[in-house]
Amino acid sequence: MTKKIRIEEIIVVEGKSDTKRIQQVVDADTIETNGSALSEETLSKIEHAEEIRGVIVFTDPDFSGEKIRKQITEAVPSAKHAFISRKKGEPKRQGNSLGVEHASNETILEALKNVSTPSTEVFESEIDTEDLIHFGLIAGKFAKKRRELLGEKLNIGYTNGKQLKKRLKMFQIKKDVFTQGMKEILEDEKDE
């Protein structure tokens, strides 16, 4: 089996099936828009991703995909764009909608080839599960609120306990930044 190409940028896709399909072909992190109505939180996450690692918009070749692309371009003009043709995004079975998830491996690689930065380095996060437990982020009655506040503070959006470690790694949050943010959150809790 050949090793997958690692993509430095974070790829913006429409949904879970697009993420799954992209990750079958390349080693990449994704942000899902979950529909054509982009929330402020998702746009903020995309802006932050562009600052940290760069962003590639890879939406479906249809009206909704173009709408998302335009919204992101307005907010993040420096974002890169990967495209597939409508024909290459056609589903194999009748009734399924047009999309990235139906593209062949070759089509996906070709679309990403000209806009992505191959990376050999993988960010190794120093933040481990014990750190999350220590700061009460995955257990306890304040865990959800603390994750919410941390997401705002680090500009990585809200995530559940299972996804937090992955999100911290995706945005390449260093342990000292994480620790400082949590100290501030805990200080604010004492003042309430």
Residue, then its C-alpha position, 0 to 999 in steps of 0.5 A: m500500500t502506498k503512503k498517503i500524501r499529507i496535506e498541510e492546509i485544512i480542507v473545508v468540505e460540506g459534510k461528513s461523507d466528504t471528510k471520509r472520502i478525502q481522508q481515504v485518499v490523502d492524510a488531511d484535516t477538514i472543517e465541515t460546513n454542514g450545509s450551505a448556511l455557514s454559521e459565524e462560528t464555522l467562518s471564524k474557525i475557517e479564518h483561524a485555520e487560514e492563519i495557522r495552516g492555510v485553507i483549501v475550499f473543496t466544495d461540491p460542484d453545485f449551487s450550494g457548493e458555490k454559495i459556500r465558496k463565495q461566502i468563504t472567499e468574502a471572509v477569507p480572500s487568501a483561501k485556496h480553492a480545489f475544484i472538480s467538474r460536475k461530471k467527475g462528481e456524479p454519483k454512481r447510483q441514481g438518486n444520490s446528489l452530486g458531490v466530492e464524495h463521489a469523485s475518484n481517487e485520481t480526481i481528488l488527487e488532481a484537484l488538490k495537487n495544484v493548490s496543496t502544500p505536501s507536508t512531511e511534518v506532522f504536528e505532535s501535540e504535547i497536550d494529552t488526555e491527562d491534561l484534559i482531565h486535569f483541567g476538567l474538560i472531559a469529566g465533571k459538571f463544568a466540562k462542557k462550559r470549560r470546553e466552550l470557553l476554551g474554544e472561544k479563547l483559542n478560536i477553535g470553536y466548541t467541541n465535545g470531549k471526544q473531539l477536543k484533543k483532535r481539534l487542539k492538534m488540528f489547530q496546532i495549539k501548543k501546550d503553554v498556550f493551552t495551559q495559559g488559556m485554562k488558567e485564565i478560565l479557572e481564574d474567571e470561574k473563581d471570580e464568579 
